[in-house]
Amino acid sequence: MLGVAGALRGAGPAAADPLWNELFRGWVPEIFAPLPDPPEHSEAIVVGSGFGAAVAALRLAEAGISNTVLERGSRWPNDPQREIFTGDDLPDGRGFWHRTSFTGVTKVPMEFADFGGVLDVTPFGGIDVWRGAAVGGGSVVFTGCMIAPQQHHFDEIFRGTVDYGELDRIYYPRVREMLRLSPMPADIYNSEPFTHSRMWDAQVRKAGYQPLFSDSIFNWDILRGELAGGTRASAIAARSNLGNSNGAKFDLNQNYLKYAQDSGRSRVFPGHRVDSIGRDGNRYVVRISKLDPTGAILAVRTLTCDKLFLGAGSIGTTELLVRARGTGALPNLNEHVGAGWGTNGDVVLARSASQLAGLGQGVPSAGRIFDDSEMPLSLESWYIPGIPVETGGLASLGLVIDPTRATITYDAARDAAALNWPRGAQDAIVAACRTVDRRIGERAGALVDYGPIGYDANAPFTAHPLGGAVLGQATDNYGRVAGYPGLYVVDGAAIPGSTGAVNPSLTITAVAERNLEAIIRSGH
């Protein structure tokens, strides 16, 4: 089978699709199982299944409100020995949502068959946006860091729409408990695959920084199983951006979504893409396409609901809203819909080790540093994605507080969202991160400066898109969409472009918890 796969990889994507589809069917038959149909009418529909959407599904169910969760991607299984997902180094179609090529941080272009994989990489003007396309949304394809911002940064960004103290007392702890968040234990940190984490920390200490431990969603017992050889190597072997086959990430399928479905009042329907939303009298109208993993459209239907919760991510939710306003389906959406969009200041970069040594490819991030000498930013210890051999590189994910905001609009000719991101803004955050990274390299005696060879994403990118339906502007302070009772935004679209130099997943989930509690308590 490996020989066949290798031959197909070289054959080019166009001719290989039918053969690849059969391979995928053999490797992951679960995603090819017949898809059930959602009901014609639901008390509530939740669009998407990422962090905010999963909170909505569970809390509505607990309140006795039956709900239907619609997710365009597949429901991928986990298995301790099978390769359910593909890797960054030699990806196939399981990795990407209906595209046939990708050039990652390695600058090496890769081609593969078109398929309904787990990561959607959408090009917009000046920026590539990475987002999840699977049941569980971004929780399937992120690197697990869940960190609260510093209060003064949060307050500057949210401008009073959300009380940080309330999040800190109630909702951040609730999410940490639900997702079993914890920092990397000492035995994992001291293992061979995390040599790069220890060396990264040693370098930043030499440069005068004190690394901070980061809470993570990873299940450390599964990593221990990988280290002992009891489960297929995944999180210790550079597997994360395109999924962890053995369930090493405690993703939403193992908590919020599972608990919602176990209640009997929430059902998740994979393979159902929401194409448009509107209103008919007192009901919301949701037009959907039922998709095969190959991309074939199996059916087109119209569903209705009393309450509609948008949790398709910053791009997905905002696109539905600007389309609805642009086509007249929801003409009273205000002028703030589409505005306030930002990238959370994402940058990928690397410096070299201080001595020649095998560094390992453990994925979970052990820690981070904060620097506010110029633009306030964090650098997180990362791994080198997409390279199956040792490079001596110490990667970092940068998260910069960038005040730049853009507006997502509706392009009627393409019936799609349009966005233009200024290159100057991206150049500024890359420069700020490189300044800090080079300072560390110089003080720590790094052997090579990776900056001149341009180790970063092949194009400006964000894996943390935020905004487009911002709290207090397109919605009230709790996600109720202005002008439309019963319509809510529960995801990263509600966040004003940044979460303060940290990964946004914890804040998105905590804000969703806060907002759902208020919505359910008030009854609207």
Residue pairs with C-beta under 8 A, 6 or more apart in sequence:
1 23
4 19
4 23
5 23
5 92
8 16
8 19
8 20
8 23
8 113
9 16
9 90
9 92
9 111
9 112
12 111
13 100
13 101
13 111
13 112
13 113
13 114
14 100
16 113
17 113
17 114
17 115
17 294
20 92
20 93
20 112
20 113
20 115
21 113
21 115
21 294
24 31
24 32
24 92
24 93
24 94
24 115
24 293
25 32
27 82
27 83
27 84
27 94
28 76
28 77
28 82
28 84
28 94
30 75
30 76
30 77
31 74
31 75
31 76
31 77
31 116
31 270
31 293
32 292
32 293
35 269
35 270
35 271
35 272
35 290
35 298
36 269
37 269
37 290
37 299
37 301
38 68
38 70
38 267
38 269
38 272
38 288
38 303
39 68
39 303
40 303
40 304
41 283
41 303
41 304
41 305
42 66
42 67
42 68
42 303
42 304
42 305
42 306
43 65
43 66
43 67
43 305
43 306
43 307
44 60
44 65
44 66
44 67
44 68
44 305
44 306
44 307
44 308
44 309
45 67
45 68
45 69
45 70
45 284
45 286
45 303
45 305
45 307
45 308
45 309
46 53
46 56
46 57
46 60
46 67
46 68
46 69
46 70
46 266
46 309
46 311
46 490
47 53
47 70
47 274
47 277
47 286
47 308
47 309
47 310
47 311
47 312
47 316
47 317
47 320
48 69
48 70
48 71
48 137
48 310
48 311
48 312
48 313
48 316
48 317
48 491
49 57
49 69
49 71
49 135
49 136
49 137
49 252
49 257
49 268
49 311
50 132
50 136
50 137
50 138
50 139
50 252
50 311
50 312
50 313
50 491
50 492
51 137
51 138
51 139
51 252
51 491
51 492
51 505
51 508
51 509
51 512
52 311
52 490
52 491
52 492
52 494
52 508
52 509
52 511
52 512
53 69
53 137
53 309
53 311
53 312
53 490
53 491
54 136
54 137
54 139
54 252
54 255
54 256
54 257
54 260
54 311
55 256
55 490
55 509
55 512
55 513
55 516
56 67
56 309
56 311
56 488
56 490
56 512
56 516
57 67
57 69
57 256
57 257
57 260
57 266
57 268
58 256
58 257
58 259
58 260
58 263
58 266
59 513
59 516
59 517
59 520
60 67
60 265
60 266
60 309
60 516
60 520
61 67
61 260
61 263
61 264
61 265
61 266
62 263
63 520
64 265
65 265
65 307
65 520
66 265
66 266
67 260
67 265
67 266
67 267
67 309
68 266
68 267
68 269
68 303
68 305
69 257
69 260
69 266
69 267
69 268
69 269
70 269
70 272
70 273
70 274
70 286
70 288
71 134
71 135
71 137
71 268
71 269
71 270
71 271
71 272
72 133
72 271
72 272
72 273
72 274
72 291
73 97
73 116
73 118
73 132
73 133
73 134
73 135
73 270
73 271
74 116
74 134
74 135
74 270
74 271
74 293
75 134
75 135
75 253
75 268
75 270
76 84
76 85
76 118
76 134
76 135
76 140
76 243
77 84
78 84
78 244
78 245
78 246
78 247
79 245
79 246
80 225
80 230
80 231
80 232
80 246
80 247
81 231
81 232
81 246
82 232
82 245
83 232
83 245
84 94
84 243
84 245
85 94
85 95
85 118
85 239
85 242
85 243
85 244
85 245
86 92
86 93
86 94
86 95
86 117
86 242
86 243
87 95
87 238
87 239
87 242
88 95
88 104
88 238
88 241
88 242
88 385
88 386
89 238
89 386
89 387
89 388
90 110
90 388
91 102
91 110
91 112
91 242
92 112
92 113
92 115
93 112
93 113
93 114
93 115
93 116
93 117
94 115
94 117
94 118
94 242
94 243
95 102
95 112
95 117
95 118
95 119
95 242
95 243
96 102
96 112
96 115
96 117
96 118
96 119
96 120
96 121
96 242
97 116
97 117
97 118
97 119
97 120
97 121
97 133
98 114
98 115
98 116
98 117
98 295
99 114
99 121
100 111
100 112
100 113
100 114
101 109
101 110
101 111
101 112
102 109
102 110
102 112
102 121
103 109
103 110
103 458
103 459
104 110
104 385
104 386
104 457
104 458
105 348
105 384
105 385
105 386
105 395
105 455
105 456
105 457
105 458
106 385
106 386
106 387
107 454
107 458
108 386
114 294
114 295
115 293
115 294
115 295
116 133
116 291
116 292
116 293
116 294
116 295
117 133
117 242
118 132
118 133
118 134
118 140
118 141
118 242
118 243
119 130
119 131
119 132
119 133
119 141
119 241
119 242
120 129
120 130
120 131
120 132
120 133
121 128
121 129
121 130
122 128
122 129
122 131
122 315
123 129
123 459
124 417
124 418
124 419
124 420
124 421
125 418
125 419
125 420
125 421
126 420
126 421
126 422
126 423
126 426
126 460
127 343
127 419
127 421
127 426
127 459
127 460
127 461
127 462
128 457
128 459
128 460
128 461
128 462
129 315
129 461
129 462
129 465
130 141
130 461
130 462
130 463
131 137
131 138
131 313
131 314
131 315
131 316
131 463
131 465
132 138
132 139
132 140
132 141
132 142
132 313
134 140
134 141
134 243
134 270
135 253
135 257
135 268
135 270
136 251
136 252
136 253
136 257
137 252
137 311
137 313
138 313
138 505
139 217
139 249
139 251
139 252
139 253
139 505
140 243
140 249
140 251
140 252
140 253
141 240
141 241
141 242
141 243
142 240
142 249
142 463
142 503
142 505
143 240
143 241
143 363
143 364
143 365
143 382
143 397
144 216
144 217
144 218
144 240
144 249
144 363
144 364
144 365
145 214
145 215
145 216
145 365
145 368
145 380
145 502
145 503
145 505
146 175
146 176
146 179
146 181
146 215
146 216
146 217
146 503
146 505
146 506
146 509
147 214
147 215
147 368
147 502
147 503
147 506
148 167
148 168
148 172
148 502
148 506
148 507
149 499
149 500
149 501
149 502
149 507
150 370
150 500
150 501
151 164
151 165
151 168
153 376
153 401
153 500
153 501
154 162
154 164
154 499
154 500
154 507
155 164
156 500
157 401
157 496
157 497
157 498
157 499
157 500
158 164
158 471
158 496
159 472
159 496
160 472
161 471
161 472
161 477
161 496
162 471
162 477
162 511
162 514
166 514
167 507
167 510
167 511
167 514
170 514
171 510
171 511
171 513
171 514
172 506
172 510
174 510
174 513
175 181
175 506
175 509
175 510
175 513
176 215
176 506
178 255
178 256
179 217
179 250
179 255
179 509
180 217
180 219
180 250
180 255
181 215
181 216
181 217
181 506
182 215
182 216
182 220
183 213
183 214
183 215
183 216
183 366
183 367
184 194
184 197
184 213
184 214
184 216
184 218
184 220
184 364
184 366
185 220
187 224
188 194
188 220
188 223
188 224
188 227
188 362
188 364
189 197
189 198
189 366
190 198
191 227
191 236
191 360
191 362
192 358
192 360
193 227
193 236
193 237
193 360
193 361
193 362
194 236
194 360
194 362
194 366
195 357
195 358
195 359
195 360
196 353
196 359
196 360
196 361
196 362
196 381
196 383
196 384
196 394
196 395
197 362
197 365
197 366
197 367
197 381
198 366
199 353
199 354
199 357
199 359
199 394
200 211
200 366
200 367
200 381
200 394
200 396
201 211
201 366
201 367
201 381
202 354
202 444
203 351
203 354
203 394
203 440
203 441
203 443
203 444
203 446
204 210
204 211
204 369
204 379
204 440
204 444
205 211
206 440
206 443
206 444
206 445
207 439
207 440
207 443
207 444
208 443
209 369
209 371
209 440
210 369
211 366
211 367
211 368
211 369
211 381
212 367
212 368
212 369
212 370
213 366
213 367
214 365
214 366
214 367
214 368
214 380
215 506
216 364
216 365
217 249
217 250
217 251
218 235
218 248
218 249
218 250
218 363
218 364
219 247
219 248
219 249
219 250
222 231
222 235
222 246
222 247
222 248
223 235
223 236
223 248
223 362
223 364
225 231
225 246
226 232
226 233
226 234
226 235
226 236
226 237
226 246
226 248
227 236
231 246
232 245
232 246
233 239
234 244
234 245
234 246
234 248
235 244
235 246
235 248
235 249
235 362
235 363
235 364
236 360
236 361
236 362
236 363
237 361
238 361
238 363
238 383
238 384
238 385
238 386
238 387
238 388
239 245
239 248
239 363
240 249
240 363
240 383
240 385
241 385
247 254
257 268
260 266
260 268
261 267
261 268
271 290
271 291
271 292
271 293
271 298
272 288
272 289
272 290
272 291
273 288
273 289
273 291
274 286
274 287
274 288
274 312
274 320
275 287
275 288
275 289
276 286
276 287
276 320
276 323
276 324
276 327
276 329
277 284
277 285
277 286
277 287
277 308
277 310
277 320
277 321
277 324
277 329
277 330
278 284
278 285
278 287
278 324
278 329
278 330
279 285
279 329
279 330
279 484
280 304
282 306
283 304
283 305
283 306
284 304
284 305
284 306
284 307
284 308
284 486
284 487
285 302
285 303
285 304
285 329
286 302
286 303
286 304
286 305
286 308
287 300
287 301
287 302
287 303
288 300
288 301
288 302
288 303
289 297
289 299
289 300
290 297
290 298
290 299
290 300
290 301
291 297
291 298
292 298
306 486
307 486
307 487
307 488
308 486
308 487
308 488
309 488
309 490
310 317
310 320
310 321
310 469
310 487
310 488
310 489
310 490
310 491
310 493
311 317
311 489
311 490
311 491
311 512
312 319
312 320
312 491
313 465
313 491
313 492
313 493
314 341
314 465
314 466
314 467
314 468
314 491
314 492
314 493
314 495
315 408
315 417
315 465
315 468
317 468
317 469
317 489
317 491
317 493
318 337
318 338
318 341
318 408
318 417
318 467
318 468
318 469
318 493
319 408
319 410
319 416
319 417
321 330
321 333
321 337
321 338
321 468
321 469
321 474
321 481
321 493
322 337
322 338
322 408
322 409
322 410
322 417
322 468
323 329
323 410
323 415
323 417
324 330
324 333
325 331
325 333
325 337
325 410
326 410
326 412
327 410
327 412
330 483
330 484
330 487
332 483
332 484
333 474
333 481
333 482
333 483
333 484
334 473
334 474
334 482
334 483
336 469
336 470
336 473
336 474
336 482
337 468
337 469
337 474
338 407
338 408
338 409
338 410
338 468
338 469
338 474
339 405
339 407
339 408
339 467
339 468
339 470
339 473
339 474
340 405
340 407
340 467
340 468
340 470
340 473
340 474
340 496
340 497
341 405
341 406
341 407
341 408
341 419
341 465
341 466
341 467
341 468
341 497
342 402
342 404
342 405
342 406
342 465
342 466
342 467
342 496
342 497
342 498
343 402
343 421
343 426
343 462
343 464
343 465
343 466
343 497
344 399
344 462
344 464
344 465
344 466
344 497
344 498
344 499
344 503
344 504
345 375
345 377
345 398
345 399
345 400
345 401
345 402
345 429
345 498
345 501
346 397
346 398
346 399
346 429
346 461
346 462
346 463
346 464
347 397
347 398
347 399
347 400
347 429
347 430
347 433
347 456
348 382
348 395
348 396
348 397
348 398
348 455
348 456
348 457
348 461
349 395
349 396
349 398
349 430
349 433
349 434
349 437
349 450
349 451
349 455
349 456
350 384
350 393
350 394
350 395
350 396
350 437
350 450
350 455
351 393
351 394
351 396
351 437
351 438
351 440
351 441
351 446
351 448
351 449
351 450
352 392
352 393
352 394
352 441
352 446
352 447
352 448
352 449
352 450
353 359
353 392
353 393
353 394
353 446
353 447
354 444
354 445
354 446
354 447
355 447
356 392
356 447
357 392
358 390
359 390
359 392
359 393
359 394
361 383
361 384
362 383
363 383
365 380
365 381
365 382
365 397
366 381
367 380
367 381
368 378
368 379
368 380
368 381
369 378
369 379
370 376
370 377
370 378
370 501
371 377
371 378
371 379
371 436
373 435
373 436
374 432
374 435
375 400
375 401
375 402
375 428
375 429
375 432
376 400
376 401
376 501
377 398
377 399
377 400
377 401
377 429
377 432
377 433
377 436
377 501
378 398
378 399
378 501
378 502
379 396
379 397
379 398
379 433
379 436
379 437
380 396
380 397
380 398
380 399
380 503
381 394
381 395
381 396
382 395
382 396
382 397
383 395
384 391
384 393
384 395
385 395
387 393
392 447
392 448
393 450
393 455
394 446
396 433
396 437
398 429
398 430
398 432
398 433
398 436
398 437
399 464
399 501
399 502
399 503
400 429
400 432
400 433
400 501
401 498
401 500
401 501
402 425
402 428
402 429
402 498
404 421
404 422
404 425
404 497
405 467
405 496
405 497
406 419
406 420
406 421
406 422
407 419
408 417
408 418
408 419
408 468
409 417
409 418
409 419
410 416
410 417
410 418
411 417
411 418
421 460
423 460
426 460
430 456
434 451
437 451
438 449
438 451
440 446
441 449
464 492
464 499
464 503
464 504
465 492
466 492
466 493
466 495
466 496
466 497
466 498
466 499
466 504
467 492
467 493
467 495
467 496
467 497
468 474
468 493
469 475
469 481
469 489
469 493
469 494
470 493
470 494
470 495
470 496
470 497
471 477
471 478
471 479
471 494
471 495
471 496
471 511
474 481
474 482
474 489
475 481
475 482
475 488
475 489
475 494
476 482
478 514
478 515
478 518
478 519
479 488
479 489
479 490
479 494
479 512
479 515
479 519
480 487
480 488
480 519
480 524
481 487
481 488
481 489
485 524
486 524
488 515
488 519
490 512
490 515
490 516
491 508
491 512
492 504
492 508
494 511
494 515
495 504
495 507
495 508
495 511
499 507
499 508
